[in-house]
Amino acid sequence: MKKVISTILVCALLLTAVFALAGCKTISGEYQDALSITTYKFSGSKVTITIDNFIGDDTVIEGKYSIEKNEEDQWEITFTFEGEEDGDDYAGTFSFAEGETEEGDKYIQIGLVKYFKK
């Protein structure tokens, strides 16, 4: 009897883990806007945003991101930047989509802006 209960508990934990992971998504690689000003580099749950300042050094912001479905079953991306003074401008939750152009270029869309894979 103990073995049956243990097996049921293990199965329940595995199912919970599967459903928890099913609601999350990750991406990898570098994506740049059409004007080549802002670049997002994704690796695991980390993100590095590089902003080309044209004059002087580029601004580099490092943080974390997560992609999850909202209550309306639409994807959203959330950025968090701890201790980054420029991170406040990029932190928060935004609509998220990914796709491919007719020419075969892969892209992601964060809010209203498309970023193309480098």
Protein Blocks (a to p, Z undefined) as FASTA:
>chain_A
ZZmmmmmmmmmmmmmmmmmmmmpccdedjdddfkomaccddehjbccddddehiacdddd
dddddddddfkopacdddddehiaklmmmgccddddddddfkopacddehjbccddZZ
